[in-house]
Amino acid sequence: MNFEALREAIASGNPGRARPALASLVDATPEQAEPLLLLGLQQEGDMLLRQLSCSGLGHKPTPAGWDPLVHTLEQDPEVAVRAEAANALVSHSLQRAWPLLLPAFQRDSQWLLRCSILSAVAEHPEIPPEDLLQLARLAIADADGTVRVGGAEILGRLVHEGGGQAVA
């Protein structure tokens, strides 16, 4: 794998070159992929490239990927990129991500981000039921029907797993 050629393609500003270069990192080690994924995350003109970079940083987590993902979750202008950053942060560490995801869910009213957080957190084996309940309550109060359905599904699961105990 010619990493210098991949770096040039990712930084080229040409989506037809940059996206396939980023996709070719699937067989790279996290350490090999990290600088190129971080470079892709910096490409302001290509939302899909940033989104793919977030996904790659989630599949190949490294310590250096954490802070750029946090910044992306909090600052990227595109909701799809913020949503992918949320997923990637959960892949790094739910325990570290939770204190970032809950405020992101509360401040960002975009249904795509909220559904991504619901999905990433709901099925995670390490999510404490009380955190999941807090998220579900926020979701069922949402203005968007898709988000409300996600919250209701989580509440249903909590009731089922809790032996029918009230969660409200």
Buried (B, 14 or more C-beta within 10 A) or exposed (E): EEBEEBBEBBBEEEBEBBBEBBEBBEEBEBEBBBBBBBBBBEBEEBBBBBBBBBBBBBBBBBEBBBEBBBEBBBEBEBBBBBBBBBBBBBBBEBEEBBEBBBEBBEEBEBBBBBBBBBBBBBEBEEBEEEBBBEBBBBBBEBEBEBBBBBBEBBBEBBBEEEEEEEBE
